Amino acid sequence: MNIQVLPEHKLSSVAPLKQCNVEKKEVELILVKDQNGVQYTSSSIIPTPGHHAGLPQSTEDERETWGKKIDFLLSVIGFAVDLANVWRFPYLCYKNGGGAFLIPYILFLVIAGMPLFYMELALGQYNREGAATVWKICPMFKGVGYTVILIALYVGFYYNVIIAWSLHYLFSSMTSDLPWLHCGNSWNSQNCTDPKSINGSVLGNGTSYAKYKITPAAEYYERGVLHLHESRGIQDLGLPRWELTLCLVVVVFILYFSLWKGVKSSGKVVYITATMPYVVLFVLLIRGITLPGSMDGIRAYLHIDFKRLNNLEVWIDAATQIFYSLGAGFGVLIAFASYNKFDNNCYRDALLTSTVNCVTSFFSGFAIFSVLGYMAYKHGVKIEDVATEGAGLVFIIYPEAISTLPGSTFWAIVFFIMLLTLGIDSAMGGMEAVITGLTDDFKILKRNRKLFTFATALGTFLFALLCITNGGIYVLTLLDKYAAGTSILFGVLIEAIGVSWFYGVDRFSEDIERMMGFKPGLYWRLCWKFVSPAFLLFVVIASTVTSSGLKYDEYVFPNWANVVGWGVAMSSILFVPFYAIYKFFSIPGTFKERIAYCITPEHEHHLVAEGNIRQFTLKHWLAI
């Protein structure tokens, strides 16, 4: 069979529509492969841009796809909608001007969040590769892929621990008398105070109820679950707690058996994990608004204070929240989209899933603040005294409020099932990014996916043991701040520059046209080329400038802990320059040829040999 290689050209005459398997016959046939549109006939092969010239892949190497479209949508929504939607956004909204906070939040969603979300889905779907090998479009940037894979792995070390806490609370809720309702348990201190005796006059001026550490709920979390009182600091960790170890084992087993068969298995698990939180949130909201004081909480949540918009911190909070909430940059969206059918409408998917995620954040605020209003009413304090974020909200304040309701056992079980499902599918997404990213890069791992999935799950379990020791919360705090802080922002900034500038927005738009039959509008192309990189640069600078030393409540971490934290951050960041340097020196040729090969898509390397280098022309850099 002759192979005919054509020079640069536009859209193939045969659009890649659907995957189809046709038997080889004597008559001339046209087969349309599902990878980037390759037109085959019995006499020639005509590759379209985005694919290597060469013989078609065998059917054994064809990439698996989602069983149904809804599997993909639920997986993306399940990954993006996580614990932060419940424990961070409502508090940020309340703290930063209530309804006024929605102005910068929605603005950043439209000009940066959605474009980045759309870009990652299209990038993964067109190239049908994980976060590392997708950079065949610009080989020098492959280090970015390793950066985001490593960050996803780091996040798995501590995120699974938070899910294990939820599981521990779920098991502890299966009793008629919730363990955080009263003092007098083995873990309580002598200072433990009955919440009924705590009111505004007892707290005094400047003391927040949310920071009051001697309530039964606060002591159950810090002394009964974490055993924090048995540690003097990060230098005194102790051994892993056996109860949390068992919970962590269960979490890791759930993750393994959800992922071991690829998207065929994980796509079915999300039917439960992605939909359950919505059912529970709705039930909790209905129960919440029937409580006394709930409307005061909701009014405080929605109170509009436009003066807060004059504060730069509000804009920084909105920018970082929209970025972390959508989950761009962790390699998960690229991995999930790579299992789509080639002609899937990822534009519609990006708009739908990112909108659902943000609406969920806003909706969850009603369920949270209706209960916070009840807590404030019960103790005779202001909303600001009970309002908090993070673990303190979902493991102390909310459980305490639930424990005072009739049928408290039922409400506790329902609430912690919601936390468990919120966490599981986000953790699944992170681990799938690692597995897909590395199995696409190393074929031996792809041939042994089940074994590699087990090794990944086991590795995250072993590292997570550090986070379930007596001082484990200090390790978790360190990882939470440094593992996916500035490093992930830097990674996505480089990714956006690599796609929009080096690969080219115009060429990226043509790739999308091959998939869906239409080009992205001028708005999206301008966002990809200018707005999104500028937004990411702003967030990187803001997060670096506003960064402070590590603290956990009143405990200030030693200086060496901050050095270790920056070491963790730099371990992923340095993949970007180190791989670029390695790639440059591993390619033979003159300086100019090496640069050309580094920034030219692999399928166009024959053009470099001919001296036809698109990136060396002004037209490439000005194209939109």
VMD Tcl script that draws the C-alpha trace (Angstrom):
set ca {
  {0.00 0.00 0.00}
  {1.42 3.39 -1.00}
  {1.59 6.17 1.55}
  {0.98 9.67 0.26}
  {1.99 12.54 2.56}
  {0.52 15.91 1.70}
  {1.94 19.23 2.87}
  {0.01 21.56 5.19}
  {-3.60 21.70 4.21}
  {-6.98 22.60 5.55}
  {-9.96 20.47 6.45}
  {-10.01 16.89 5.22}
  {-12.63 16.16 2.61}
  {-13.98 13.44 4.82}
  {-14.90 14.70 8.28}
  {-14.30 12.26 11.12}
  {-17.79 11.51 12.29}
  {-18.17 8.19 14.03}
  {-16.02 5.27 14.96}
  {-16.74 2.41 12.61}
  {-15.16 -0.91 11.92}
  {-15.36 -2.04 8.29}
  {-13.92 -5.27 6.95}
  {-11.22 -5.09 4.29}
  {-12.59 -5.92 0.84}
  {-11.37 -5.94 -2.74}
  {-13.35 -2.86 -3.75}
  {-12.16 0.64 -2.91}
  {-13.35 1.69 0.53}
  {-13.19 4.81 2.64}
  {-12.86 4.18 6.38}
  {-13.13 7.02 8.82}
  {-11.09 6.47 11.96}
  {-12.08 8.14 15.20}
  {-8.61 9.58 15.80}
  {-8.23 13.07 14.43}
  {-9.73 12.20 11.07}
  {-7.59 9.96 8.90}
  {-8.90 9.20 5.41}
  {-7.98 5.72 4.15}
  {-8.42 4.18 0.70}
  {-7.09 0.97 -0.76}
  {-4.42 2.91 -2.64}
  {-3.38 5.76 -0.36}
  {-3.48 7.20 3.10}
  {-4.09 10.91 3.47}
  {-3.49 12.15 7.02}
  {-5.15 15.32 8.22}
  {-3.27 17.73 10.46}
  {-2.96 16.53 14.02}
  {-2.00 12.98 13.11}
  {1.21 11.24 12.13}
  {1.58 10.17 8.58}
  {1.75 6.45 8.60}
  {-0.20 3.27 8.68}
  {-3.41 3.19 10.65}
  {-3.38 1.77 14.13}
  {-4.62 -1.72 14.67}
  {-7.98 -2.19 16.33}
  {-6.24 -3.54 19.45}
  {-4.80 -0.06 20.07}
  {-8.06 1.81 19.63}
  {-8.90 3.94 22.63}
  {-11.87 3.01 24.78}
  {-14.74 5.48 25.01}
  {-17.39 6.29 27.58}
  {-20.29 3.85 27.62}
  {-22.78 6.72 27.39}
  {-22.55 10.48 27.08}
  {-24.11 10.89 30.52}
  {-21.18 8.92 32.03}
  {-18.79 11.64 30.86}
  {-20.99 14.53 31.97}
  {-21.55 13.09 35.43}
  {-17.84 12.33 35.79}
  {-16.89 15.93 34.96}
  {-19.59 17.36 37.22}
  {-18.67 14.92 40.00}
  {-15.02 15.94 39.78}
  {-15.68 19.69 39.65}
  {-18.34 19.70 42.38}
  {-16.37 18.83 45.49}
  {-16.13 19.70 49.17}
  {-15.00 23.26 48.43}
  {-18.40 24.00 46.84}
  {-19.96 23.38 50.25}
  {-17.34 24.45 52.75}
  {-15.65 27.39 50.98}
  {-17.83 29.22 48.46}
  {-20.79 30.03 50.80}
  {-18.44 31.54 53.39}
  {-16.48 33.51 50.76}
  {-19.73 34.86 49.35}
  {-20.93 35.92 52.82}
  {-17.56 37.43 53.81}
  {-17.03 39.36 50.58}
  {-20.25 41.31 50.23}
  {-22.89 38.60 49.76}
  {-24.66 39.06 46.44}
  {-22.04 41.64 45.39}
  {-19.40 38.87 45.39}
  {-21.27 37.24 42.50}
  {-20.19 40.13 40.22}
  {-16.44 39.34 40.19}
  {-17.22 35.62 40.51}
  {-19.40 35.48 37.38}
  {-17.06 37.86 35.53}
  {-14.07 35.56 36.10}
  {-16.21 32.54 35.24}
  {-17.09 34.01 31.82}
  {-13.72 35.49 30.82}
  {-11.41 32.84 32.23}
  {-13.07 29.86 33.92}
  {-15.22 28.71 31.01}
  {-12.57 29.35 28.31}
  {-9.97 27.30 30.23}
  {-12.55 24.56 30.87}
  {-13.47 24.48 27.16}
  {-9.81 24.51 26.11}
  {-8.91 21.48 28.23}
  {-11.91 19.44 27.07}
  {-11.18 20.21 23.41}
  {-7.46 19.52 23.85}
  {-8.06 16.10 25.37}
  {-10.84 15.11 22.98}
  {-8.99 16.04 19.78}
  {-5.65 14.48 20.65}
  {-7.12 11.55 22.61}
  {-4.19 11.56 25.01}
  {-3.54 12.14 28.70}
  {-2.01 15.27 30.23}
  {1.60 14.43 29.23}
  {1.36 12.91 25.75}
  {-1.18 15.53 24.64}
  {1.87 17.79 24.24}
  {2.82 16.15 20.97}
  {1.33 19.44 19.73}
  {4.36 21.26 21.20}
  {6.96 18.78 22.53}
  {8.87 21.33 24.64}
  {5.83 21.75 26.92}
  {5.50 18.09 27.89}
  {6.97 18.95 31.28}
  {3.70 20.78 32.06}
  {1.94 17.42 31.72}
  {4.25 15.86 34.29}
  {3.73 18.89 36.55}
  {-0.06 18.51 36.67}
  {0.15 14.72 37.02}
  {2.45 15.08 40.03}
  {0.19 17.73 41.56}
  {-2.84 15.44 41.12}
  {-0.86 12.72 42.91}
  {0.08 15.08 45.76}
  {-3.56 16.13 46.21}
  {-4.54 12.46 46.48}
  {-2.21 12.12 49.47}
  {-4.35 14.39 51.65}
  {-7.73 14.60 49.90}
  {-8.37 10.92 50.59}
  {-7.79 11.64 54.29}
  {-10.64 14.18 54.34}
  {-12.89 11.52 52.78}
  {-11.70 9.09 55.49}
  {-12.75 11.63 58.15}
  {-16.21 11.78 56.54}
  {-16.40 7.99 56.62}
  {-15.35 7.97 60.29}
  {-18.12 10.46 61.11}
  {-20.61 8.41 59.07}
  {-19.84 5.28 61.12}
  {-19.94 7.30 64.36}
  {-23.39 8.66 63.40}
  {-24.93 5.19 63.44}
  {-26.02 5.46 67.05}
  {-29.05 6.86 68.83}
  {-26.87 9.32 70.77}
  {-24.42 11.20 68.58}
  {-20.95 11.19 70.18}
  {-20.41 14.94 69.77}
  {-23.62 15.91 71.56}
  {-22.40 15.81 75.18}
  {-19.27 16.14 77.29}
  {-18.12 13.30 79.56}
  {-16.62 11.04 76.89}
  {-13.13 9.57 77.15}
  {-11.73 12.12 74.69}
  {-13.25 15.21 76.33}
  {-11.13 17.59 78.38}
  {-12.05 18.91 81.81}
  {-12.84 22.27 80.21}
  {-15.51 20.80 77.91}
  {-18.57 23.06 78.04}
  {-22.18 22.20 77.23}
  {-23.23 24.27 74.17}
  {-26.53 25.17 75.89}
  {-24.63 27.23 78.44}
  {-22.73 29.18 75.76}
  {-24.33 32.43 74.62}
  {-23.31 35.91 73.60}
  {-22.62 37.06 77.16}
  {-20.41 34.04 77.92}
  {-18.36 34.44 74.74}
  {-17.61 38.09 75.40}
  {-16.34 40.63 72.91}
  {-14.10 39.50 70.07}
  {-14.66 35.78 70.63}
  {-16.24 33.82 67.79}
  {-18.34 30.77 68.60}
  {-16.86 29.06 65.54}
  {-13.39 29.38 67.15}
  {-14.57 28.14 70.56}
  {-12.59 24.90 70.96}
  {-14.14 23.42 74.11}
  {-17.59 22.49 72.83}
  {-18.35 18.73 72.57}
  {-18.39 18.94 68.74}
  {-15.04 20.78 68.56}
  {-13.43 18.39 71.04}
  {-14.78 15.34 69.24}
  {-13.17 16.54 65.99}
  {-9.79 17.59 67.41}
  {-9.46 15.15 70.32}
  {-11.74 12.23 69.45}
  {-10.96 11.92 65.72}
  {-7.64 13.69 65.10}
  {-6.09 13.25 68.60}
  {-4.41 16.57 68.02}
  {-3.89 17.11 71.76}
  {-1.37 14.24 71.74}
  {0.94 16.09 69.34}
  {3.19 19.07 70.15}
  {3.52 20.11 66.49}
  {4.55 18.95 63.04}
  {7.81 17.62 64.47}
  {5.81 15.28 66.76}
  {3.53 13.22 64.51}
  {3.22 9.90 66.34}
  {1.76 6.76 64.80}
  {-1.28 6.53 62.47}
  {-4.62 6.19 64.30}
  {-6.03 2.73 63.66}
  {-9.65 3.93 63.27}
  {-8.69 6.43 60.56}
  {-6.37 3.86 58.97}
  {-9.30 1.47 58.51}
  {-11.42 4.27 57.05}
  {-8.58 5.18 54.68}
  {-8.30 1.54 53.56}
  {-12.01 1.55 52.71}
  {-11.66 4.81 50.74}
  {-8.67 3.49 48.76}
  {-10.48 0.23 47.97}
  {-13.52 2.19 46.72}
  {-11.22 4.25 44.48}
  {-9.40 1.20 43.16}
  {-12.50 -0.78 42.25}
  {-14.04 2.35 40.69}
  {-11.04 2.88 38.41}
  {-9.45 -0.51 37.74}
  {-11.40 -1.07 34.50}
  {-11.05 2.49 33.25}
  {-13.99 4.65 32.27}
  {-16.22 1.62 31.83}
  {-16.27 1.17 35.62}
  {-15.82 4.76 36.83}
  {-18.57 5.94 34.47}
  {-21.09 3.84 36.37}
  {-19.95 4.79 39.89}
  {-20.66 8.48 39.23}
  {-24.36 7.73 38.74}
  {-24.44 7.58 42.54}
  {-21.56 9.82 43.64}
  {-22.39 12.74 41.33}
  {-26.16 12.79 41.88}
  {-26.40 11.96 45.60}
  {-25.07 15.36 46.81}
  {-27.86 17.17 44.97}
  {-30.54 15.03 46.58}
  {-29.02 15.53 50.04}
  {-28.47 19.27 49.58}
  {-32.11 19.69 48.60}
  {-33.30 17.65 51.61}
  {-31.01 19.61 53.97}
  {-32.25 22.90 52.53}
  {-35.90 21.95 53.06}
  {-35.09 20.96 56.66}
  {-32.92 24.03 57.19}
  {-35.49 26.64 56.19}
  {-37.98 25.19 58.70}
  {-35.63 25.98 61.60}
  {-35.96 29.15 63.72}
  {-33.45 31.81 62.67}
  {-32.83 30.22 59.27}
  {-34.07 33.25 57.35}
  {-31.62 35.48 59.21}
  {-28.84 33.22 58.00}
  {-30.03 33.30 54.39}
  {-30.43 37.11 54.52}
  {-26.85 37.41 55.80}
  {-25.68 35.13 52.97}
  {-27.41 37.24 50.30}
  {-26.83 40.67 51.88}
  {-25.39 42.94 49.17}
  {-22.50 45.21 50.12}
  {-21.08 46.84 46.99}
  {-18.42 48.68 49.04}
  {-16.60 45.37 49.49}
  {-15.83 45.41 45.75}
  {-13.35 48.22 46.40}
  {-11.20 45.70 48.25}
  {-8.63 43.88 46.08}
  {-8.87 40.83 48.35}
  {-12.46 40.24 47.19}
  {-11.33 40.04 43.55}
  {-8.45 37.73 44.44}
  {-10.85 35.46 46.36}
  {-13.24 35.37 43.39}
  {-10.43 34.59 40.93}
  {-8.88 31.80 42.99}
  {-12.26 30.30 43.88}
  {-13.46 30.10 40.26}
  {-10.17 28.55 39.22}
  {-10.04 25.87 41.93}
  {-13.78 25.24 41.77}
  {-13.78 24.32 38.07}
  {-10.70 22.12 38.47}
  {-8.85 23.18 35.33}
  {-5.18 22.30 35.29}
  {-5.19 19.04 37.21}
  {-5.11 17.00 34.00}
  {-8.51 15.52 34.87}
  {-10.55 17.29 32.18}
  {-7.97 16.35 29.53}
  {-8.04 12.71 30.70}
  {-11.86 12.50 30.81}
  {-12.28 14.19 27.41}
  {-9.72 11.89 25.80}
  {-12.24 9.03 26.15}
  {-14.96 10.94 24.26}
  {-16.00 10.13 20.73}
  {-14.17 12.34 18.27}
  {-17.23 14.29 17.13}
  {-18.63 14.90 20.63}
  {-19.80 18.49 21.20}
  {-17.38 19.44 23.97}
  {-18.33 23.13 23.59}
  {-21.82 22.41 24.88}
  {-20.37 20.13 27.57}
  {-18.03 22.88 28.80}
  {-20.83 25.42 29.11}
  {-23.18 22.95 30.79}
  {-20.81 21.42 33.34}
  {-19.10 24.68 34.37}
  {-22.49 26.35 34.84}
  {-23.83 23.42 36.88}
  {-20.75 23.57 39.09}
  {-21.12 27.28 39.88}
  {-24.88 27.08 40.42}
  {-24.25 24.21 42.85}
  {-21.84 26.38 44.84}
  {-24.45 29.14 45.11}
  {-27.28 26.73 45.92}
  {-25.29 24.99 48.67}
  {-24.99 28.34 50.45}
  {-28.71 28.27 51.23}
  {-28.44 24.83 52.87}
  {-25.39 25.96 54.87}
  {-26.55 29.41 55.99}
  {-30.06 28.35 56.92}
  {-28.44 26.09 59.53}
  {-25.88 28.74 60.55}
  {-28.79 31.13 61.13}
  {-30.36 28.51 63.39}
  {-27.09 28.13 65.31}
  {-26.81 31.90 65.81}
  {-30.41 32.05 67.00}
  {-29.89 29.14 69.40}
  {-26.86 30.71 71.08}
  {-27.99 34.32 70.89}
  {-25.01 35.45 68.81}
  {-24.51 37.12 65.43}
  {-24.20 35.15 62.19}
  {-20.56 36.23 61.92}
  {-19.81 34.40 65.20}
  {-20.86 31.01 63.81}
  {-19.89 31.50 60.15}
  {-16.71 29.68 59.19}
  {-15.23 27.69 56.33}
  {-13.33 24.48 55.71}
  {-13.21 21.52 58.06}
  {-14.50 23.63 60.95}
  {-17.80 24.11 59.13}
  {-18.50 20.53 58.03}
  {-16.95 18.64 60.95}
  {-17.80 20.93 63.91}
  {-20.48 23.61 63.37}
  {-22.85 21.71 61.03}
  {-22.69 18.39 62.95}
  {-23.38 20.27 66.18}
  {-26.44 21.91 64.63}
  {-27.65 18.54 63.32}
  {-27.23 16.92 66.75}
  {-29.86 19.27 68.25}
  {-32.57 18.32 65.72}
  {-35.23 15.65 66.18}
  {-34.07 12.53 64.31}
  {-30.48 13.76 64.54}
  {-29.04 10.34 63.68}
  {-30.82 10.34 60.33}
  {-29.70 13.88 59.46}
  {-26.11 13.13 60.45}
  {-25.99 9.98 58.30}
  {-27.47 11.86 55.34}
  {-25.05 14.78 55.71}
  {-21.93 12.63 55.90}
  {-23.05 10.48 52.97}
  {-23.15 13.74 51.02}
  {-19.60 14.64 52.10}
  {-18.43 11.13 51.23}
  {-19.90 11.22 47.71}
  {-18.68 14.78 47.13}
  {-15.16 13.63 47.91}
  {-15.09 10.22 46.22}
  {-15.75 11.32 42.63}
  {-13.32 14.24 42.92}
  {-10.66 11.82 44.20}
  {-11.54 9.46 41.33}
  {-10.94 12.27 38.86}
  {-7.53 13.09 40.33}
  {-6.39 9.49 40.29}
  {-7.69 8.97 36.74}
  {-5.60 11.95 35.62}
  {-2.49 10.26 37.04}
  {-3.33 6.84 35.58}
  {-4.35 8.08 32.11}
  {-1.46 10.54 31.92}
  {1.19 7.90 32.66}
  {-0.37 4.90 30.87}
  {-0.61 6.95 27.66}
  {3.06 7.85 28.03}
  {4.39 4.42 29.02}
  {2.76 1.59 27.09}
  {3.93 -1.06 29.56}
  {1.72 0.61 32.17}
  {-1.24 0.63 29.76}
  {-0.86 -3.11 29.21}
  {-0.94 -3.58 32.99}
  {-3.52 -0.95 33.90}
  {-5.09 -2.89 36.78}
  {-1.73 -3.47 38.41}
  {-0.68 0.15 37.92}
  {-4.00 1.39 39.32}
  {-3.42 -0.76 42.39}
  {0.15 0.56 42.75}
  {-1.11 4.16 42.49}
  {-3.83 3.57 45.07}
  {-1.37 1.84 47.40}
  {1.15 4.68 47.00}
  {-1.41 7.34 47.91}
  {-2.48 5.23 50.91}
  {1.07 4.89 52.26}
  {1.80 8.62 51.96}
  {-1.62 9.48 53.42}
  {-0.69 7.61 56.62}
  {1.35 10.70 57.55}
  {-1.89 12.70 57.59}
  {-3.74 10.39 60.01}
  {-1.16 10.47 62.80}
  {-1.72 12.54 65.96}
  {-0.11 15.53 64.25}
  {-1.39 14.56 60.82}
  {-3.50 17.71 60.47}
  {-0.26 19.70 60.33}
  {1.02 17.60 57.41}
  {-2.37 17.95 55.70}
  {-2.31 21.74 56.17}
  {1.18 21.92 54.66}
  {0.19 19.84 51.62}
  {-3.06 21.75 51.16}
  {-1.21 25.06 50.99}
  {1.83 24.09 48.92}
  {1.07 20.95 46.87}
  {-1.64 22.55 44.72}
  {-1.24 26.26 45.40}
  {1.04 28.42 43.29}
  {2.30 25.34 41.44}
  {-1.04 24.47 39.82}
  {-1.62 28.12 38.86}
  {1.82 28.22 37.25}
  {1.14 24.93 35.43}
  {-2.11 26.15 33.89}
  {-0.53 29.48 32.93}
  {2.17 27.63 30.96}
  {-0.48 25.32 29.49}
  {-2.54 28.28 28.26}
  {0.55 29.91 26.73}
  {1.60 26.63 25.10}
  {-1.76 26.06 23.43}
  {-2.66 29.65 22.54}
  {0.71 31.03 21.50}
  {3.10 28.23 20.57}
  {0.60 25.80 19.05}
  {-1.59 28.67 17.89}
  {-5.19 29.68 18.56}
  {-6.00 29.52 14.84}
  {-4.69 25.96 14.52}
  {-6.44 24.94 17.77}
  {-9.68 26.40 16.36}
  {-9.25 24.36 13.17}
  {-8.85 21.22 15.32}
  {-12.16 22.02 17.01}
  {-13.77 22.60 13.61}
  {-12.66 19.12 12.51}
  {-14.38 17.64 15.55}
  {-17.61 19.57 15.68}
  {-18.00 21.19 12.27}
  {-17.77 24.80 13.48}
  {-15.03 27.13 14.60}
  {-14.99 28.75 18.05}
  {-16.14 32.36 17.89}
  {-13.86 35.38 18.15}
  {-14.73 35.76 21.85}
  {-13.28 32.36 22.75}
  {-10.18 32.88 20.64}
  {-9.47 36.25 22.28}
  {-9.99 34.77 25.74}
  {-7.61 31.90 25.01}
  {-4.91 34.14 23.55}
  {-5.04 37.18 25.83}
  {-7.61 37.17 28.65}
  {-7.04 33.72 30.19}
  {-3.22 34.00 30.33}
  {-3.55 37.53 31.80}
  {-6.06 36.25 34.37}
  {-3.78 33.37 35.36}
  {-0.77 35.68 35.62}
  {-2.82 37.95 37.92}
  {-3.80 35.02 40.14}
  {-0.22 33.66 40.26}
  {1.16 37.06 41.31}
  {-1.67 37.69 43.78}
  {-1.31 34.27 45.42}
  {2.46 34.72 45.72}
  {2.28 38.27 47.12}
  {-0.49 37.48 49.64}
  {1.13 34.22 50.72}
  {1.97 34.04 54.42}
  {3.64 31.52 56.69}
  {1.86 28.30 57.61}
  {-0.59 28.40 60.54}
  {-3.18 26.05 61.97}
  {-5.43 27.99 64.35}
  {-2.99 29.38 66.93}
  {-0.14 27.03 66.03}
  {2.57 28.65 63.90}
  {4.66 26.22 61.85}
  {8.45 26.31 62.21}
  {10.43 27.88 59.36}
  {11.72 24.52 58.14}
  {8.11 23.41 57.49}
  {7.66 26.33 55.08}
  {10.92 25.36 53.35}
  {9.64 21.78 52.99}
  {6.37 23.16 51.62}
  {8.13 25.22 48.95}
  {10.21 22.14 48.16}
  {6.99 20.21 47.47}
  {5.72 23.06 45.27}
  {8.99 23.38 43.33}
  {9.25 19.61 42.80}
  {6.34 19.83 40.38}
  {7.07 23.30 38.94}
  {10.64 22.38 37.95}
  {9.41 19.71 35.54}
  {8.55 22.54 33.12}
  {12.04 24.05 32.65}
  {13.94 20.78 33.22}
  {11.99 18.89 30.54}
  {12.31 21.79 28.08}
  {16.10 21.78 28.58}
  {16.23 17.98 28.27}
  {14.17 18.07 25.06}
  {16.36 20.76 23.54}
  {19.63 18.89 24.13}
  {18.23 15.47 23.17}
  {17.44 16.60 19.61}
  {20.26 16.59 17.01}
  {20.83 19.55 14.74}
  {21.74 23.21 14.83}
  {20.45 25.58 17.53}
  {17.71 26.84 15.20}
  {16.67 23.30 14.21}
  {16.49 22.21 17.84}
  {14.25 25.15 18.72}
  {12.09 24.38 15.69}
  {11.65 20.70 16.60}
  {10.87 21.64 20.23}
  {7.99 23.98 19.35}
  {6.61 22.29 16.23}
  {3.88 19.60 16.50}
  {5.32 16.12 16.02}
  {3.22 15.44 12.92}
  {4.83 18.48 11.25}
  {8.47 17.59 11.93}
  {8.89 16.74 8.24}
  {8.18 20.43 7.52}
  {11.05 21.44 9.80}
  {13.38 19.28 7.70}
  {12.12 21.15 4.64}
  {12.78 24.51 6.34}
  {9.06 25.35 6.45}
  {8.74 26.41 10.10}
  {5.44 28.10 10.88}
  {6.49 29.33 14.34}
  {9.35 31.35 12.81}
  {6.90 33.60 10.98}
  {5.21 36.72 12.38}
  {1.90 35.53 10.95}
  {1.83 32.61 13.41}
  {2.16 34.84 16.47}
  {-0.39 37.40 15.28}
  {-3.02 34.85 14.20}
  {-6.28 34.66 16.16}
}
mol new
graphics top color blue
foreach p $ca { graphics top sphere $p radius 0.5 }
foreach p [lrange $ca 0 end-1] q [lrange $ca 1 end] { graphics top cylinder $p $q radius 0.2 }
display resetview
